[in-house]
Amino acid sequence: MTAENCLFCKIVAGDLPSESVFESETTFAFKDINPAAPLHVLVVPRRHIEDASVVTAADGPVLADMLMAARAVADAAGLATPQRGYRLIFNIGPDSMNSVPHLHLHVLGGEPLKGHFGIA
């Protein structure tokens, strides 16, 4: 299921360009076009889910796949180690600066992360 005017649905469908870094049956991960850290990847479900506020128990497998995709991205970047690390962020609504109404998980890392990131 996709939303007709959803930017991320168009990226997942291949209608808009992106720099893919990981794909699975249920998820798609690509580099953020405005990175807030050396590694900044967005992991999205292939099917449209508006945001984390509407996730239900039935979405559990998709969320698990998103977390496994995030770990694979971090591992490929050499960050999934006790000596390094990475940050995962879900944003919900305009106060969080969420600008695309499609569930997405930010994977950030590659340097010590401090403070707040202005990420959508």
DSSP file (Angstrom, degrees, kcal/mol; ACC not computed):
  #  RESIDUE AA STRUCTURE BP1 BP2  ACC     N-H-->O    O-->H-N    N-H-->O    O-->H-N    TCO  KAPPA ALPHA  PHI   PSI    X-CA   Y-CA   Z-CA
    1    1 A M              0   0    0      0, 0.0    47,-3.1     0, 0.0     2,-0.3   0.000 360.0 360.0 360.0 134.5    0.0    0.0    0.0
    2    2 A T        -     0   0    0     45,-0.2     2,-0.5    46,-0.0    45,-0.1  -0.895 360.0-120.6-129.1 160.5    1.3    3.5   -0.9
    3    3 A A    >   -     0   0    0     -2,-0.3     3,-1.9     1,-0.1     6,-0.1  -0.900  27.6-128.8-101.0 132.1    0.1    7.0   -0.4
    4    4 A E  T 3  S+     0   0    0     -2,-0.5    -1,-0.1     1,-0.3     0, 0.0   0.827 103.3  29.5 -52.2 -44.0   -0.2    8.8   -3.7
    5    5 A N  T 3  S+     0   0    0     -3,-0.0     2,-0.5     4,-0.0    -1,-0.3   0.165  86.6 130.1-105.4  18.6    1.8   11.9   -2.9
    6    6 A C    <>  -     0   0    0     -3,-1.9     4,-1.9     1,-0.2     5,-0.2  -0.621  48.3-152.5 -80.8 122.7    4.2   10.4   -0.3
    7    7 A L  H  > S+     0   0    0     -2,-0.5     4,-1.8     1,-0.2    -1,-0.2   0.911  96.3  46.9 -57.6 -46.8    7.8   11.2   -1.0
    8    8 A F  H  > S+     0   0    0      1,-0.2     4,-2.8     2,-0.2    -1,-0.2   0.851 108.0  55.3 -71.5 -32.9    9.1    8.0    0.6
    9    9 A C  H  > S+     0   0    0      1,-0.2     4,-2.1     2,-0.2    -1,-0.2   0.898 109.0  49.6 -61.4 -38.8    6.6    5.8   -1.2
   10   10 A K  H  X>S+     0   0    0     -4,-1.9     5,-2.2     2,-0.2     6,-1.2   0.870 111.0  48.9 -67.9 -37.0    7.9    7.3   -4.5
   11   11 A I  H ><5S+     0   0    0     -4,-1.8     3,-1.2     4,-0.2    -2,-0.2   0.943 111.5  48.8 -65.9 -47.6   11.5    6.6   -3.4
   12   12 A V  H 3<5S+     0   0    0     -4,-2.8    -2,-0.2     1,-0.3    -1,-0.2   0.884 110.7  51.4 -59.0 -39.8   10.7    3.0   -2.4
   13   13 A A  H 3<5S-     0   0    0     -4,-2.1    -1,-0.3    -5,-0.2    -2,-0.2   0.605 115.7-116.5 -73.5 -11.4    8.9    2.5   -5.8
   14   14 A G  T <<5S+     0   0    0     -3,-1.2    -3,-0.2    -4,-0.5    -2,-0.1   0.570  83.9 120.0  84.9   9.2   12.0    3.8   -7.7
   15   15 A D  S   <S+     0   0    0     -5,-2.2    -4,-0.2    -6,-0.2    -5,-0.1   0.706  76.1  39.2 -79.3 -20.3   10.1    6.8   -9.0
   16   16 A L  S    S-     0   0    0     -6,-1.2    -2,-0.2    -9,-0.1    -1,-0.1  -0.969  96.0-107.1-126.0 144.8   12.5    9.2   -7.3
   17   17 A P        +     0   0    0      0, 0.0     2,-0.3     0, 0.0    -2,-0.1  -0.359  43.3 160.2 -73.0 150.4   16.2    8.8   -7.0
   18   18 A S        -     0   0    0     -7,-0.1     2,-0.9    -2,-0.1    14,-0.1  -0.964  45.5-110.5-155.9 164.6   17.9    7.8   -3.7
   19   19 A E        -     0   0    0     12,-0.4    12,-2.2    -2,-0.3     2,-0.1  -0.813  40.2-152.4-102.7  92.7   21.2    6.3   -2.6
   20   20 A S  E     +A   30   0A   0     -2,-0.9    10,-0.3    10,-0.2     3,-0.1  -0.363  25.8 169.9 -67.1 139.0   20.1    2.9   -1.4
   21   21 A V  E     +     0   0A   0      8,-2.8     2,-0.3     1,-0.4     9,-0.2   0.507  67.7  10.3-123.1 -14.9   22.3    1.2    1.3
   22   22 A F  E     -A   29   0A   0      7,-1.4     7,-3.0     2,-0.0    -1,-0.4  -0.944  58.4-174.8-163.9 141.6   20.1   -1.7    2.4
   23   23 A E  E     +A   28   0A   0     -2,-0.3     2,-0.3     5,-0.2     5,-0.2  -0.998   6.9 168.1-139.6 143.6   17.0   -3.5    1.2
   24   24 A S        -     0   0    0      3,-2.4    -2,-0.0    -2,-0.4    22,-0.0  -0.814  54.3 -87.8-136.3-178.0   14.9   -6.3    2.5
   25   25 A E  S    S+     0   0    0     -2,-0.3     3,-0.0     1,-0.2    -1,-0.0   0.845 127.2  22.7 -61.4 -33.4   11.5   -7.7    1.6
   26   26 A T  S    S+     0   0    0     20,-0.1    20,-2.9    19,-0.1    21,-0.4   0.542 120.6  53.5-113.1  -9.7    9.7   -5.2    4.0
   27   27 A T  E     - B   0  45A   0     18,-0.3    -3,-2.4    19,-0.1     2,-0.3  -0.866  50.8-163.7-130.2 161.4   12.2   -2.3    4.3
   28   28 A F  E     -AB  23  44A   0     16,-2.3    16,-2.8    -2,-0.3     2,-0.4  -0.984  10.6-164.9-141.7 129.9   14.3    0.1    2.3
   29   29 A A  E     +AB  22  43A   0     -7,-3.0    -8,-2.8    -2,-0.3    -7,-1.4  -0.963  14.8 165.2-121.8 134.3   17.2    2.1    3.6
   30   30 A F  E     -AB  20  42A   0     12,-2.2    12,-3.1    -2,-0.4   -10,-0.2  -0.973  41.0 -89.0-145.8 156.9   18.8    5.1    1.9
   31   31 A K  E     - B   0  41A   0    -12,-2.2   -12,-0.4    -2,-0.3    10,-0.3  -0.420  44.4-114.7 -68.4 137.4   21.1    8.0    2.7
   32   32 A D        -     0   0    0      8,-2.9     8,-0.1     1,-0.1    -1,-0.1  -0.507  15.5-139.5 -68.7 137.8   19.5   11.2    4.0
   33   33 A I  S    S+     0   0    0      1,-0.3    -1,-0.1    -2,-0.2    -2,-0.1   0.641 100.9  39.7 -76.9 -12.7   19.9   14.1    1.5
   34   34 A N  S    S-     0   0    0      6,-0.1    -1,-0.3     0, 0.0    -2,-0.0  -0.613  90.5-159.2-131.4  72.7   20.6   16.5    4.4
   35   35 A P        -     0   0    0      0, 0.0     5,-0.1     0, 0.0    73,-0.0  -0.222  19.9-167.6 -65.4 139.8   22.8   14.5    6.8
   36   36 A A  S    S+     0   0    0      1,-0.1     4,-0.1     3,-0.1    82,-0.1   0.350  79.4  20.3-101.3   1.7   23.1   15.5   10.4
   37   37 A A  S    S-     0   0    0      1,-0.1    73,-0.1    76,-0.0    -1,-0.1  -0.957  94.6 -92.5-158.2 164.4   26.0   13.1   11.0
   38   38 A P  S    S+     0   0    0      0, 0.0     2,-0.6     0, 0.0    72,-0.2   0.885 123.2  39.8 -53.7 -39.5   28.7   11.3    8.9
   39   39 A L  E    S+ C   0 109A   0     70,-2.7    70,-1.8    72,-0.1     2,-0.3  -0.962  72.2 155.9-108.3 118.9   26.3    8.4    8.7
   40   40 A H  E     + C   0 108A   0     -2,-0.6    -8,-2.9    68,-0.2     2,-0.4  -0.823  11.1 163.6-144.8 101.7   22.7    9.4    8.3
   41   41 A V  E     -BC  31 107A   0     66,-2.2    66,-2.8    -2,-0.3     2,-0.5  -0.910  28.0-141.5-120.6 144.4   20.4    6.8    6.8
   42   42 A L  E     -BC  30 106A   0    -12,-3.1   -12,-2.2    -2,-0.4     2,-0.5  -0.924  10.1-160.4-106.0 129.6   16.7    6.5    6.7
   43   43 A V  E     +BC  29 105A   0     62,-2.5    62,-2.6    -2,-0.5   -14,-0.2  -0.953  18.4 177.0-108.8 122.3   15.0    3.1    7.1
   44   44 A V  E     -B   28   0A   0    -16,-2.8   -16,-2.3    -2,-0.5     2,-0.2  -0.915  32.1-113.5-124.4 148.8   11.4    3.0    5.9
   45   45 A P  E     -B   27   0A   0      0, 0.0   -18,-0.3     0, 0.0     4,-0.2  -0.561  24.8-129.4 -73.8 148.0    8.9    0.3    5.6
   46   46 A R  S    S+     0   0    0    -20,-2.9     2,-0.3    -2,-0.2   -19,-0.1   0.845  94.3  64.5 -67.5 -32.7    8.0   -0.5    2.0
   47   47 A R  S    S-     0   0    0    -21,-0.4     2,-0.4     1,-0.1   -45,-0.2  -0.698 102.4 -98.9 -92.0 148.5    4.3   -0.2    2.8
   48   48 A H        +     0   0    0    -47,-3.1     2,-0.4    -2,-0.3    -2,-0.1  -0.486  45.3 166.6 -72.0 122.4    3.0    3.1    3.8
   49   49 A I        -     0   0    0     -2,-0.4    54,-3.9    -4,-0.2     3,-0.1  -0.993  32.7-139.1-128.7 127.3    2.6    3.7    7.5
   50   50 A E        -     0   0    0     -2,-0.4     2,-0.3    52,-0.3    -1,-0.1   0.929  64.4 -47.8 -59.7 -53.1    2.0    7.3    8.4
   51   51 A D    >   -     0   0    0     51,-0.2     3,-1.7    50,-0.1     4,-0.2  -0.959  63.4 -77.2-167.3-179.8    4.2    7.5   11.5
   52   52 A A  G >  S+     0   0    0     39,-0.3     3,-0.9    -2,-0.3    40,-0.1   0.693 116.7  71.5 -65.1 -18.4    4.9    5.7   14.8
   53   53 A S  G 3  S+     0   0    0      1,-0.2    -1,-0.3     3,-0.0    39,-0.0   0.687 101.7  43.4 -72.3 -16.1    1.8    7.1   16.4
   54   54 A V  G <  S+     0   0    0     -3,-1.7    -1,-0.2     2,-0.1    -2,-0.2   0.326  83.4 124.6-109.9   6.7   -0.4    4.8   14.3
   55   55 A V    <   -     0   0    0     -3,-0.9     2,-0.2    -4,-0.2    -3,-0.0  -0.430  41.1-167.4 -66.8 139.2    1.6    1.6   14.6
   56   56 A T    >   -     0   0    0     -2,-0.1     3,-1.8     1,-0.0     4,-0.2  -0.703  40.1 -94.6-119.4 174.1   -0.3   -1.3   15.9
   57   57 A A  G >  S+     0   0    0      1,-0.3     3,-1.7    -2,-0.2    -2,-0.0   0.829 123.3  64.3 -57.8 -32.2    0.6   -4.8   17.2
   58   58 A A  G 3  S+     0   0    0      1,-0.3    -1,-0.3     2,-0.1     4,-0.2   0.733  95.7  59.0 -64.5 -21.2    0.1   -6.1   13.7
   59   59 A D  G X> S+     0   0    0     -3,-1.8     4,-2.3     1,-0.2     3,-0.6   0.438  74.7 104.7 -85.9  -0.2    3.0   -3.9   12.6
   60   60 A G  H <> S+     0   0    0     -3,-1.7     4,-2.6     1,-0.2     5,-0.2   0.879  76.6  50.8 -50.3 -48.1    5.4   -5.6   15.0
   61   61 A P  H 3> S+     0   0    0      0, 0.0     4,-2.2     0, 0.0    -1,-0.2   0.875 110.1  50.6 -61.1 -35.8    7.2   -7.6   12.3
   62   62 A V  H <> S+     0   0    0     -3,-0.6     4,-2.3    -4,-0.2    -2,-0.2   0.918 110.8  48.7 -67.1 -42.4    7.7   -4.5   10.2
   63   63 A L  H  X S+     0   0    0     -4,-2.3     4,-2.3     2,-0.2    -1,-0.2   0.911 110.6  51.0 -63.7 -41.5    9.2   -2.7   13.2
   64   64 A A  H  X S+     0   0    0     -4,-2.6     4,-2.3    -5,-0.2    -1,-0.2   0.919 110.4  49.5 -61.0 -42.8   11.5   -5.6   13.9
   65   65 A D  H  X S+     0   0    0     -4,-2.2     4,-2.5     1,-0.2    -1,-0.2   0.877 108.5  53.3 -63.6 -37.3   12.7   -5.6   10.3
   66   66 A M  H  X S+     0   0    0     -4,-2.3     4,-2.4     2,-0.2    -1,-0.2   0.917 110.2  47.2 -63.1 -42.2   13.3   -1.9   10.5
   67   67 A L  H  X S+     0   0    0     -4,-2.3     4,-2.2     2,-0.2    -2,-0.2   0.890 112.5  49.1 -67.2 -38.7   15.5   -2.4   13.6
   68   68 A M  H  X S+     0   0    0     -4,-2.3     4,-2.2     2,-0.2    -2,-0.2   0.879 110.9  50.7 -67.5 -36.7   17.4   -5.2   12.0
   69   69 A A  H  X S+     0   0    0     -4,-2.5     4,-2.4     2,-0.2    -2,-0.2   0.915 109.2  51.2 -64.6 -42.4   17.9   -3.1    8.9
   70   70 A A  H  X S+     0   0    0     -4,-2.4     4,-2.6     1,-0.2    -2,-0.2   0.912 110.2  49.1 -60.8 -42.8   19.3   -0.3   11.0
   71   71 A R  H  X S+     0   0    0     -4,-2.2     4,-2.8     2,-0.2    -1,-0.2   0.899 110.1  51.4 -64.5 -39.3   21.7   -2.7   12.7
   72   72 A A  H  X S+     0   0    0     -4,-2.2     4,-2.5     2,-0.2    -2,-0.2   0.902 110.7  48.6 -63.7 -40.8   22.8   -4.0    9.3
   73   73 A V  H  X S+     0   0    0     -4,-2.4     4,-1.4     2,-0.2    -2,-0.2   0.938 114.2  45.4 -62.6 -47.6   23.4   -0.4    8.1
   74   74 A A  H  <>S+     0   0    0     -4,-2.6     5,-3.1     1,-0.2     6,-0.7   0.891 112.8  51.1 -64.2 -40.0   25.4    0.4   11.3
   75   75 A D  H ><5S+     0   0    0     -4,-2.8     3,-1.6     4,-0.2    -1,-0.2   0.917 107.7  52.0 -63.4 -44.1   27.3   -2.9   11.1
   76   76 A A  H 3<5S+     0   0    0     -4,-2.5    -1,-0.2     1,-0.3    -2,-0.2   0.802 109.8  50.4 -62.6 -28.9   28.3   -2.2    7.4
   77   77 A A  T 3<5S-     0   0    0     -4,-1.4    -1,-0.3    -5,-0.2    -2,-0.2   0.418 118.4-113.3 -88.3   1.0   29.6    1.2    8.5
   78   78 A G  T < 5S+     0   0    0     -3,-1.6    -3,-0.2    -4,-0.2    -2,-0.1   0.705  88.3 111.8  77.5  20.0   31.6   -0.4   11.3
   79   79 A L      < +     0   0    0     -5,-3.1     6,-1.9    -6,-0.2     2,-1.8   0.571  43.5  89.3-103.4 -10.9   29.5    1.3   14.1
   80   80 A A        +     0   0    0     -6,-0.7    -1,-0.2     4,-0.1    -5,-0.1  -0.324  69.6 103.3 -87.1  57.0   27.8   -1.8   15.6
   81   81 A T  S >  S-     0   0    0     -2,-1.8     3,-1.0    -3,-0.1     0, 0.0  -0.922  83.6-114.4-131.8 157.5   30.6   -2.4   18.1
   82   82 A P  T 3  S+     0   0    0      0, 0.0    -1,-0.1     0, 0.0    -2,-0.0   0.775 117.1  54.7 -62.0 -24.3   30.9   -1.7   21.8
   83   83 A Q  T 3  S+     0   0    0      2,-0.0    -3,-0.1    -3,-0.0    -4,-0.0   0.672 121.3  22.7 -83.3 -17.2   33.7    0.8   21.0
   84   84 A R  S <  S+     0   0    0     -3,-1.0     2,-0.2    -5,-0.2    -4,-0.1   0.498  75.5 176.3-113.6-106.1   31.6    2.9   18.6
   85   85 A G        -     0   0    0     -6,-1.9    25,-0.5   -11,-0.1     2,-0.3  -0.478  15.8-134.1 117.1 171.6   27.8    3.0   18.5
   86   86 A Y  E     -D  109   0A   0     -2,-0.2     2,-0.4    23,-0.1    23,-0.2  -0.960  14.2-118.1-158.0 166.0   24.9    4.7   16.7
   87   87 A R  E     -D  108   0A   0     21,-2.9    21,-2.8    -2,-0.3     2,-0.4  -0.920  15.3-158.5-118.3 140.2   21.7    6.5   17.4
   88   88 A L  E     -D  107   0A   0     -2,-0.4     2,-0.4    19,-0.2    19,-0.2  -0.967  15.3-177.8-117.0 134.1   18.1    5.5   16.2
   89   89 A I  E     -D  106   0A   0     17,-1.7    17,-2.9    -2,-0.4     2,-0.4  -0.995  17.9-169.8-138.8 130.9   15.4    8.1   16.1
   90   90 A F  E     -D  105   0A   0     -2,-0.4     2,-0.4    15,-0.2    15,-0.1  -0.975  17.5-158.3-108.3 132.1   11.7    8.1   15.2
   91   91 A N        -     0   0    0     13,-0.5     2,-0.4    -2,-0.4   -39,-0.3  -0.904   5.7-167.5-110.1 141.7   10.1   11.6   14.9
   92   92 A I        -     0   0    0     -2,-0.4     4,-0.3   -41,-0.1     3,-0.2  -0.980  48.7 -14.9-131.3 119.9    6.3   12.1   15.2
   93   93 A G  S > >S-     0   0    0     -2,-0.4     5,-1.8     1,-0.2     3,-1.1   0.075  89.4 -61.5  82.3 170.4    4.6   15.3   14.2
   94   94 A P  G > 5S+     0   0    0      0, 0.0     3,-1.8     0, 0.0    -1,-0.2   0.788 123.5  64.2 -66.7 -31.3    5.6   18.9   13.4
   95   95 A D  G 3 5S+     0   0    0      1,-0.3    -2,-0.1    -3,-0.2    -4,-0.0   0.773 104.0  49.8 -64.9 -22.5    7.2   19.7   16.8
   96   96 A S  G < 5S-     0   0    0     -3,-1.1    -1,-0.3    -4,-0.3    23,-0.2   0.395 120.3-112.6 -91.9   2.7    9.8   17.0   16.1
   97   97 A M  T < 5 +     0   0    0     -3,-1.8     2,-0.7     1,-0.2    -2,-0.1   0.733  57.7 164.3  70.4  25.7   10.4   18.5   12.7
   98   98 A N      < +     0   0    0     -5,-1.8    -1,-0.2     1,-0.2    22,-0.1  -0.649   7.2 169.2 -74.3 115.7    8.9   15.5   10.9
   99   99 A S        +     0   0    0     -2,-0.7    -1,-0.2    21,-0.6    21,-0.0   0.543  57.6  62.0-108.6  -9.1    8.3   16.7    7.4
  100  100 A V  S    S-     0   0    0     20,-0.6     2,-2.4     2,-0.1    -1,-0.2  -0.957  72.3-145.3-121.3 114.0    7.5   13.4    5.6
  101  101 A P        +     0   0    0      0, 0.0     2,-0.3     0, 0.0   -50,-0.1  -0.376  68.6  99.0 -79.5  65.7    4.4   11.5    6.8
  102  102 A H  S    S-     0   0    0     -2,-2.4   -52,-0.3   -54,-0.1   -51,-0.2  -0.945  86.7 -99.4-146.2 125.2    5.8    8.0    6.2
  103  103 A L        +     0   0    0    -54,-3.9     2,-0.3    -2,-0.3   -52,-0.1  -0.167  54.0 168.4 -47.3 128.0    7.3    6.1    9.1
  104  104 A H        -     0   0    0    -13,-0.2     2,-0.5   -60,-0.2   -13,-0.5  -0.994  28.7-147.0-149.5 144.5   11.0    6.3    9.0
  105  105 A L  E     -CD  43  90A   0    -62,-2.6   -62,-2.5    -2,-0.3     2,-0.4  -0.945  17.1-142.1-112.6 120.7   13.9    5.5   11.4
  106  106 A H  E     -CD  42  89A   0    -17,-2.9   -17,-1.7    -2,-0.5     2,-0.6  -0.682   9.5-161.5 -81.7 133.2   17.0    7.7   11.4
  107  107 A V  E     +CD  41  88A   0    -66,-2.8   -66,-2.2    -2,-0.4     2,-0.4  -0.975  18.2 178.5-114.2 115.0   20.3    5.9   11.8
  108  108 A L  E     +CD  40  87A   0    -21,-2.8   -21,-2.9    -2,-0.6     2,-0.3  -0.926  18.0 102.8-122.5 142.3   23.0    8.3   12.9
  109  109 A G  E     +CD  39  86A   0    -70,-1.8   -70,-2.7    -2,-0.4   -23,-0.1  -0.981  13.9 116.1 176.7-166.9   26.6    7.8   13.7
  110  110 A G  S    S+     0   0    0    -25,-0.5   -24,-0.1    -2,-0.3   -70,-0.0   0.345  91.2  36.3  98.8  -5.0   30.2    8.1   12.6
  111  111 A E  S    S-     0   0    0    -26,-0.1     2,-0.2   -72,-0.1    -1,-0.1  -0.956 106.2 -69.5-162.4 162.2   31.2   10.6   15.3
  112  112 A P        -     0   0    0      0, 0.0     2,-0.5     0, 0.0    -3,-0.1  -0.457  55.0-140.1 -60.1 126.7   30.4   11.2   18.9
  113  113 A L        +     0   0    0     -2,-0.2     2,-0.3    -5,-0.1   -76,-0.0  -0.793  26.8 174.4 -97.6 129.1   26.8   12.4   18.9
  114  114 A K        -     0   0    0     -2,-0.5     0, 0.0     2,-0.1     0, 0.0  -0.908  40.2 -13.8-129.2 155.6   25.8   15.3   21.2
  115  115 A G  S    S-     0   0    0     -2,-0.3     2,-0.3     2,-0.0    -2,-0.0  -0.015  98.6 -26.1  61.1-154.3   22.8   17.4   21.9
  116  116 A H        -     0   0    0      2,-0.0     2,-0.5    -3,-0.0    -2,-0.1  -0.734  51.2-145.7-100.9 144.7   19.8   17.6   19.6
  117  117 A F        -     0   0    0     -2,-0.3     2,-1.7     2,-0.1   -81,-0.0  -0.938  12.5-138.1-108.7 132.0   19.7   17.0   15.9
  118  118 A G        +     0   0    0     -2,-0.5     2,-0.4   -82,-0.1   -21,-0.1  -0.628  50.9 149.0 -84.3  80.1   17.4   19.1   13.7
  119  119 A I              0   0    0     -2,-1.7    -2,-0.1   -23,-0.2   -13,-0.0  -0.911 360.0 360.0-121.1 144.2   16.3   16.1   11.6
  120  120 A A              0   0    0     -2,-0.4   -21,-0.6   -22,-0.1   -20,-0.6   0.369 360.0 360.0-103.2 360.0   13.1   15.5    9.8
